[in-house]
Amino acid sequence: MCAAARPRQECVCLSANVSPHPGTGVTVTFLDALALLPSSCVLQVKSEGPKLVPFFKATCVYFVLWLPSSSPSWVSALIKCLPIFCLWLFLLAHGLGFLLAHPSATRIFVGLVFSAVGDAFLIWQDQGYFVHGLLMFAVTHMLYASAFGMRPLALRTGMVMAVLSGLCYALLYPSLSGAFTYLVGVYVALIGFMGWRAMAGLRLVGAAWRWTELAAGSGALLFITSDLIIALNKFCFPVPYSRALIMSTYYAAQMLIALSAVESREPVEDYRLSKAN
């Protein structure tokens, strides 16, 4: 596999040996070739790593302290929300101008704000604030879906997500009662829609794709997994190690979705043109 290197349009062979590339007389190793590709996915991911260090530290703090959920407090709410606060900082580290110029990144940022509020409500879910948290995360999923956009449509992906969402709701339905019968149904539809839009951009075969699209799709699947465990544990049956499973998949999901905003889908000028068309 070869890639164009520098303005002279020389071809650099991405191989592990050190033999000269035919016709150029240039000896290049695999690592040298990577160094000549600053826009590669690997280097992009590495450049974002340091900005995520506070998030990883905050996540470790949450799991190390492991404050009992039976004794909700503002301290436990702060510790739970701290990794999400760090994802705010991760996006802000790219500059306020970046967020203002990219509507999709702005929506993901606002979605993270609603997520933090929802996390705080869920600290007191046994005191009657579960519905409040549910509504906050419903808004989050609408914002994320809007950020991912409606292009490409990917109807087959949508049909798969619709079937999976229906199966999940059918699994939960016998254990639901009262307002939860409808609230959970709407929530399942919203998170399923968000998952569809997150995965619609994935083209792993036969077309170019961005690593941020893979991050968005993976994040959406992890978010769905986390919320399904919450629902099963609350409405159906006790799930072993539910809290660890819920929070590990949740934090990973939010990190990946925040990462997907880095290579934002459209600057504000292109956004306005797309709306005009």
Sequence and secondary structure as in RCSB ss.txt:
>XXXX:A:sequence
MCAAARPRQECVCLSANVSPHPGTGVTVTFLDALALLPSSCVLQVKSEGPKLVPFFKATCVYFVLWLPSSSPSWV
SALIKCLPIFCLWLFLLAHGLGFLLAHPSATRIFVGLVFSAVGDAFLIWQDQGYFVHGLLMFAVTHMLYASAFGM
RPLALRTGMVMAVLSGLCYALLYPSLSGAFTYLVGVYVALIGFMGWRAMAGLRLVGAAWRWTELAAGSGALLFIT
SDLIIALNKFCFPVPYSRALIMSTYYAAQMLIALSAVESREPVEDYRLSKAN
>XXXX:A:secstr
 EEEETTTTEEEE  SS  B TTT  B  HHHHHHT TTSHHHHHHHHGGGGHHHHHHHHHHHHH   TTS  HH
HHHHHHHHHHHHHHHHHTT HHHHHH HHHHHHHHHHHHHHHHHHHHHTGGGTTHHHHHHHHHHHHHHHHHHH S
 S  HHHHHHHHHHHHHHHHHHGGG  TTHHHHHHHHHHHHHHHHHHHHTT   SSS   HHHHHHHHHHHHHHH
HHHHHHIIIII   TTHHHHHHHHHHHHHHHHHHHTTT S  HHHHHHHHH 
